[in-house]
Amino acid sequence: MMEYKLPVVPKKRLSFIDRYLTLWIFAAMGTGLLLGNAIPSISVTISNYASGTINIPLAVGLILMMYPPLANVRYRYLGAIFKDLSLLSLSVILNWVVGPLLMFVLAIVFLPDKPDYMTGLILIGLARCIAMVLVWNDMADGNREYAAGLVALNSIFQLIFYSAYAYLFITVLLPLLGFKAQHVNVNVADVTKSTLIYLGIPFAAGFLSRYLLVKFKTEQWYEQRFIPAISPLTLIALLCTVVIMFSIKADVMVKLPSDVMRIALPLFIYFALMFALSFFMAKHLKAAYPRNAAIAFTATGNNFELAIAVAVGVFGINSGQALAGVVGPLVEVPALIMLVKLVTRLRAKYYY
């Protein structure tokens, strides 16, 4: 099968910081837990900096985290993702059929006696990743243009389908399986706001940076001077975001450790199954490694920002649904870091 070729991105040599990224992530998690328990007021202080359901410190951290990968995208190649309809169709099916159904099944199997947590997990499964996947893809040497194109496509689907999906899975399907109906009224404006903040801002900043700086300087200067200068911002913002997330919910992880573990287990299984399925299905379709990595991480990650915003807006900030949404990114970060490590081994085994 002929594959429309995107420009090849040279394999990166890992720096000392990148090589021990897992260590820094777990150190940031531990720091957040220590801060949250040693200074209980820090959770309230950070939570007070919010606009509606959007936590400003977290939003800033996520935007800064995604800016360097999006500034590194060569936007003139984005149209190439539509040239291979088989891979594009695979990504759409994985994201909008397989992913939601898998999380739905896992939520029912692992949390049948906790309908609030069950609903929270289902909301996570419906919120397809449009944010941090760009970071994981970049760390795994996935194709940036392809990942950005898939993320943009997911954003459009999310705006169109999220509300209908939430109603279908939670209000219609759960009662058919004997669970109490939960009426979910998702405001399209909330979905749009989340998408514009967490994707639109860094996407626009990345595009304008490349367009304007290449125009007024040179592409060589942009690639060799500007990109290396801003690249460390991703790791710094990622670590700060992890510290913030874990410090905000340190009390919950201490007071309700069994509940957190019950929510975390199906999430870990979800990430592992989605990644394995995505990677090997794309490989079966003869996708080159950079494109395979982009498909796998795009299908595996979830838009927890949207899931949390919907859970808080519909069920309240102290609801079990909101707790499940918050546990989501606490699990995703270490899980996806481990998958970044795993995919380098899969790359060596299947592509060299």
Buried (B, 14 or more C-beta within 10 A) or exposed (E): EEBEEBEEBEEEEEEEEBEEBEEBBBBBBEBBBBBBBEEEEBBEEBEEEBEEBBBEBBBBBBBBBBBBBBBBBBBEBBEBBEEBEEBBEBBBEBBBEBBBEBBBBBBBEBBEEBBBBBBBBBBBBBBBBBBBBBBBBBBBBBBBBBBBBBBBBBBEBBBEBBBEBBBBBBBEBBEEEEBEEBEBEBEEEBBBBBBBBBBBBBBEBBBEBBEEBBEEEEEEEBBEEBBEEBBEBBBEBBBBBBBBBBBBBBBBBEEBEEBBEBBBBBBBBBBBBBBBBBBBBBBEBBBBBBBBBBBBBBBBBBBBBBBBBBBBBBBEBEBBBBBBBBBBBBBBBBBBBBBBEBBBEBBEEEEE
